Amino acid sequence: MTLNTLPGSSGYLDLFPQRRMSYFGNLYVLRLTVIAGIGGFLFGYDTGVISGALLYIKDDFEVVNQSSFLQETIVSMALVGAIIGAASGGWINDAYGRKKATLLADVVFTAGAVVMAAAPNPYVLILGRFFVGLGVGIASVTAPVYIAETSPSEIRGGLVSTNVLMITGGQFLSYLVNLAFTEVEGTWRWMLGVSAIPAVIQFFLMLCMPESPRWLFMKNEKDKAIAVLSNIYEIARLEDEVDHLSAAEEEERQRKKTVRYLDVFRTKEIRLAFLAGAGLQALQQFTGINTVMYYSPTIVQMAGFNSNKLALLLSLIVAAMNAAGTVVGIYLIDHFGRKNLALSSLSGVIVSLVILSGAFFAKTTGSSNGIYGWLAVIGLALYIAFFAPGMGPVPWTLNSEIYPEQYRGICGGMSATVNWISNLIVAQTFLTIAEAEGTGVTFLILAGIALLAVVFVTVYVPETKGLTFVEVEQIWKERARGSGYNTQSLLEQGNEP
C-alpha cells in the first residue's frame, strides 16, 4: 500500500514536495522533543526543589522540624499524586491523545504550584504537593510516548533520553533556584512557586504542536497523521512508515478493540513485556536514585556539613553531574545499546553505594576524621556519575518502545505507576530506616538491590537498539512462543553490538 492508495489519503504524495529533506525533519522532531520534554523538566524540578526547600520549611514550621514522618510526607505526597496521575495517564493518553494529556498535566501542575507557594501551614502545603504530583504523573507517562511516536527508530533512544535530560536539567536548575532564594524572604515559597512558570510555557507551546501521528492513525485520522509524518520523513521513508502503520492497524483491528488493565496479564507476550518494563521502573527507584535527589542536602548534612547553604552547594554539584551523565547516556543508548548500558550503570552503582555505606559506617564508629564526610560526598558523586547515563534513561526509553500500539498507553501508564509507587516507598522510608538502622546499613541495602537488578536485566530485558516497533513486538512473540516463531530471530538481531 502506498500513500496515494491509502484510503482517505488520495493525492498526499503530491502535497508534500520531494525537496523536504530529513535534515528539516530532524529539526522538526527535535522541536517536538524539547517541547514535550518540558514535562520531564517539571518532573525533575519538583524532585530537586523539595530537597532544598525542606531545609527552610523545617525552619518555618517547628512541627515539621520535629517530625521525620511529616518531612517524608511533604516529600512523598507528590508521589501519591504522581501514582494516581500515572495510573490514569495511560487511559487519558489512549482516549484523548498525547497532546490533550500534556495540556491537562500543565493545568494541574500550575494549580499545585500556586497552592504550595501560598500555603499557610504544612497541611495545605501537602495538598499542593498532591496536585503537583498529579500533573507530574500524567506528564511522566505522556512525554516519553509522545517523543517515541514522533521519532525515527534509529534515533528514538537518544530522543526519548532527551526527556530524561530535561528531568536532570530540571533537577540542576532547581538547586540553582534554591541557592538564589536562600537570602530572600519567603525562601521556600519562591522555590516552590516558580515551578508554575515552565508549566505555563509548555501549555502555550503545546497548543501549537501536533498530536502524535501514531495516535491519530489509531483513531482513523489518517490524513492528519500523514501530514505530521510528512514533516519528519522524506517521501520514500514516509511511504515505509505509512505501510508499517497500516500493517499495525490491521493487526490491531483483528484484536479486541478495547484494552482493559487485566488484558495486559492475559497474553503471554504482553505479560513478558510488562514484566521487563515495570521491573526496570521499580529497580530504578529501589536502587536509590530519588533518595539521593530528594535528600542529597540532608545526606550531605548527615556527612558532617551542617550549613544549609554549603549542603545546597554540594548538592548542586551532584545535580550537575546528573545532567552531564544524562548527556553521555543520550549518545550511548543508541550506540552501546539499552541492555549493555543498564548493566554497566548498575555495576558502578553497586561500587558507589558500597563506598557510601563504608563512609557512614566509619563515621558511626566515632571517628572525627573529616575525610569520611568527603568520602560520602565522593560516593554520592560517583553514584550519580554511574547511574545517570544508564539506569536514568534506559527504563523510560524501553517502556516507550516495548509495547504494541494498542497497549502502549495503558502499559506505559501502569509501568510509570510502578515507578511512582516504588519512589513513594523509598522516599517515605529512607529517613526512618536511616534513623533506626543507620545510614550505612541503608545504603548497603540499596547496594544489595542493585545486585539483584543486574540479574534481572540479564535475564528479562532484551536489546531493542535500532529496532522498529514491529520488530520489538516480534521479540516478545518469540519469547512467548519459542525462537522458531516466524523464522527470523529478531531477538538475536537486537542483541548484536
N, C-alpha and C positions, 0 to 999 in steps of 0.2 A: 504493500500500500504506500502511495506517495502523498505528498501534501495536496496535490491537485485532485487526487481521487478520494481523499478523506471526506466522509460525509460531513456536510455542514461547513466545509472549508475550501470550496472550489475557488480557484484563482489566487490562492495565497502565494504561490510561487512568484506570481507577477508583482505582488505588492511589496516584496522585500528584495531590493536590488542586490546583485551579486557582489557589489563593492563593499558590502557590510562585512568587515573583516573581524577575525577572532580577537584582535587587539582591543577593538572597541567593545566587543562582547565581554572581555575580561574586565575592562573598566566598569562596565555596567554591573557585572556580578560583584565586583569589589564594592561599589556603592551600596548595593543591596545588602551585602555582608556587613558593612560598617554600621549602617542604619539599624539593621536588625540586631546587631551586636550591642547596641546601647542597652538592650535588655540584660545582656551579660554584665555590662558596666554597672547597672543598678544592683545586680546580684553582688558583685564584688565590692562596691562602695558600702553597701549595708553590712556586709561581712566585716570589712575593715574598720568602719567608722565606730561601730559599737564598742570595739575593743578599747579605743581611746576615750570615747565618751563615758564609758563605765567608770573610769577613774574619777571623773568630775561629778557624775551622778551620785557616786558614793559620798562626795564632799557636800552636795546639796541636800541629800536625803539620808539622815542618820539611820533610819530604819533599813535602808539598802546596805549601808556600810556594815551593819551588824549582822546581816543575814546572807550567807553564801547562797542559800536557796533562792532568795529574791534576786540576787545578782544573776544567777543561772536562768531564772525565769525571764528577766528582762532580755537576756541574750536569746533564749530559746523560744520565746513566744513568736518571734518572727518565723521560726522554723515550723511551729504549729500551723501558722497561716500558710507557709510555703507547702506543707504537706497537703493541705486542703486545696490550695491553688494548683499544685501539680496534678493531684488526683482528678480534679475537674478540668484541668487544662487540656488533657488529651481529648476528652469529649468535645470541649469548646472548639478545639482546632479542627476536628473532623466535621463538626456540624456547621460551624460558621466561618471557618477558614483561618489561615495563619495571620492574616492582616488584622482582622477584627479582634482576634485573641490578643495581639500585641497592643492594640489601642485600649482594650479593656484593662490590660495589665498596667498601662501607664496611668489611667484614671485612678485605679485603686491605690497604686503606689503613691501618687501625689497626695491623695486624701490622707494616707497614713503618715506621710512626712509632715504635713501640716499639723495633724493631731499630736505627733511626738514633740514638735517644736513648741507647741502651746501647752503641753501637759502640766497641770498644777500639782500633780502628785505621781508617785510611781505607778499607780494603778491605771491612770489614764495613759501614761507612757507605754505601759504594757499593751493597752488596747491599740495604740498607734503602731506598735511593733507588729501586732497581729495583721493589721491592714497592709502594712508594708510587705509582710511575708506572703500574703495572698497574691499581691502583684508580682513579687519575685518568683513565686511558684509557677504562675502561669507563664511568665517570661522564660523560665528555665526550660520548660517543655517546648515552647514555640520557637525561640531563636535558633537552636541547632537544627530543627526540622526544616524551617524556612530556608536557612542557608544551604543545607544539604540538597534540598529540592530545586534550588536555583543554580547549583554548581555543577560544572563538568566533572565527570568521575575522576579524571587524572589529577585534579587539584582540590577535590572535595575535602580530603582530610585536612589540608592546610587551611582552607577557608572555614571549616567548622571549628578548627582550633583557634581561628581568629576570634571567635566568640569567647573562648577561654582566655585569650589575651585581653579582651575587653574586661573580663572578670578580674584578672590580676591587675590590669591597669586601673580599674575602679578601686581595688584594694590599696594600691600605691597612692592614688590621689587622695583617698580618704585619710591616710596618715599625714599627707601634706596639709590637708584641711584641718585635721586635728591639731597639728603644730601651729598653724596660722591663727587658730582661735584660742590658744592656751591663755593668752593675756587679755582676751576680750570678755566683757561682762556677758554672762549668759552662755559661756563656753559650749557646753554640750547641746544647748538648744540650737545654736548656729550649726554645729557639726551635723546634727540630725536633720535640721530643716532644709539645708541647701540641697539635700538629695532630691528634692522635688524638681530642681532645675533640669537635669538630664531627662527626667521622665516627660516633662512638658515639651522639651526639644524633640524627643523621639516621637511624641504624639503627632506633632505638626508635620514632621518629615515623613512619617509613615503614611499620612493621608495622601502623599504624592507617589507612594510606592505601589507596585502591582501586587496582586495576590500570587501565591505560589502556583506556577504553571501545572504542576502535578495535581494539586488540589482542584484546580479549575477543570483539568481533564477528567478527573474522577467524578466531578459534578456535571459532566457532559457539557461544559462550556468550552468547546474545543477551539473556537475562533479566538477567544481571549487568551487561551493557553498558548496557542501558536504565535500570537502577537508578542507575548512575553518571551517565548523561546527564541524568536527571531532576533531579539536584541542580544542574545547570549551566544548563538552559534552561527557559523557560516551555513550557506544553503545546503551543502552536501551533508554536513553533520546534523543540520536541522531535520532533514528527512529521516536520518537514522534514529534520532531521538523520538520523533513522532511515531515511527514504527515500533520502537520499544514501548512507548506509552500505550499504543493501540493493542499490542500483544498483552501487556499487563492488564489493560482494561478488560479484554476478552476473557482472560483467566479469572479476573475478579468477578465478572458477570456470572460465571459458572458456579461461583461460591455463594454463600449466604450474603444477602445484601446488607444486613445489619449485624455488626460485630458487637458482642457483649463481652464483659470482663471475663466471664467463665470460659468463653470460646478460646481464650489465649491458652488455657490449660488442656483443651480437648484435642488439639492437633499436635503431634509429637514434634514436628519441625519448629512450630511457633513456640512450643514449650522450651525446646533447647535454646532457641534464640533469646527468649526472655530470661532463661537461667543465666546465660552468659552476660546479657546486658544489665540485668538487675544485680547480679552478683558483683560485677565490676563497680557499679554505683555504690553498693553497700561497702565494699572493701576500700573504695576511695576515701570514705568517711572514717571507717574503723581503723585505718592506718594513721589517722590523726590530723589531717590537713587543716580542717577548720578549727580544731582545738588550738593549733599553732596560730591561725589567723585571728580567731576571736580573742584569745587570751595571751597573745605574744607579749604585750606590755606587762601583763600580770606575771607571766613566766620570767620575764627579764627582772622584775622586782623580786620574785622568789629567788633568783640567782644572786641577789645582793645589791642590785642597782635601784636605790629607793626613790630617786627623784622621778616624779611623773614625766617631766619634760625629757629627761635622759632615756627613760623607758620608751617613750614615744619615738625618740630619735633613733634608737637602736632597732625598734620595730619597723621604722621606715626603711632601714637598710634591708631588713628581711623581706619587706614587701617589694622593694626594688629588685631584689634577686628573683623573687617570684615572677615578676613581669618579664625580666630578662630571660629567665629559664623558659617561659612560655614561647618567646620569640624563637628560641632554639628548637622547641618542640614543633612549632609550625613548619619549620624546614624538615625536621627529621621524620615526621609522621608519614609523609608521602615518599620518603627515600629509604628510611630504615625499616618502616612498617609498624603497624599498631602493636602487634604482639611482642616483637623484639624490644620495642621502646618501653612497653609496660614492664617487661621482665628486668631490663637494665635499670629502670627507675626504681623498682621495688628493692633491688639488691642494694642500691645506695641508701634508700630509706631505712633499711634494716640497720646498716652500719651507723648512720647518723642518730637513730633512736637509741642504739646501744651507747653511743658517746654521751647523749643527753642523760640517759639513765645513770651512767657512771659518774657524771659531773654532780648530779643531785645526791647520789649515794655518798660521794666524798664529802659534800657539804654537811650532810646529816650526821656524819661521824664526829663533827665538832671542829673540823679544820677551819681555821680563819684565813687560809691562804686564798687571796683574791683570784688566783689563777683558775679556780673551779667555776667562778662566776663567768669568766671569759670563755672557759671551755663550754659552758652551757650555751652561751651566745653563738659560739662557733658551731656547736651541734645543731642549733636552730637554723643557722645559715646553710649548713650542709644539707639538712633535711629539705629545705626549700629548693636548693640547687639540684638535688636529685629528683624530687617529686614533681616540680613544675614542668619539665619537658615531657614527662611520660604519663604518670598517673593523674596529672591535671587534665590534659586534653583527651587522652585515649578513651575513657569511659563515655564522655559526651559524644565524641566522634563515632565510636562504634554504635552507640544507641541511636544515632541519626541515620544509620545505613544498614542495619542488620535485619530490619523487619520488612515484610511485604507491604505494599502500598496501603492495603485495606486495614492493616494492623498498626501502621506506623504511628498514628496519633495516639491510639489507646495504649499501645505497649510503651511508647515514649513517655506518656504520662505516668503509667504505672512504675516504670523504672526510675523516673525522676522522683516519684513519691517514695520509693525505697531509699533513694539518696537522701531526701529530706528527713525521713524517719530515722535513718542511721545518724545523720547530722544532729538531730534532736537528742538522740540517746547519748551521743558523745558529749555534746555541749552541756546537757543537763547533769551529767555525772562526773565530768572531768575534775572540777574543783572539789567535789565531795570525796571522790576516790583519792585525790592527791592529799587532802587533809587527813583522811582515815588511814591510808596505807603508805603515803609518802609519794612525792613526785617521781622519784627514781623508779619505784615499782610501777607507777602508772605508765611511764614511757617504756618500760620493759614489756608490759602487757601489749602495748601498741606494736612493739618490735615482733612479738610472737604472732600477732595477727598479720603483719606484713609478710612473715614467713609462710603462713597459710595462703596468703594471696598469691605468692609465687606458684604454689602447687595448683591453685585454682586456674590461673591464667594459662599455665602449661597444659592442663587437661581439657578445659572447656572453651577457651577463647580461640577462634580461628583468625587467620590473617585475611584482611579484606582490602589491603592496599591495591589501588588501581582497578578494582572490580566494579562493574556496573551493579545497579540494584538487582537486576535479574540474575546476574552471576552469584551475588551474595545469597540470594534466596535459594539458588541451586545447592550451595554448601549445606544448608540445613536439611534439604531433601535427601542429600547423600548421607548425611549423618543419621537421619531418621530411618532411612530405608535401605542403607547399605551402600558401599562405594561403587557397586555396579550400576546404580541408578543413572540412566541417561548417558551411559558410556564414558563421557569425559569427566575426569576428576578435577573439578574446579577448586576443590579444597587444596589439592596438591599444587595447583597453579597459583593459588593465592598465597601459599607459603614460600614460594620461590623468592629469593632476595632480589 
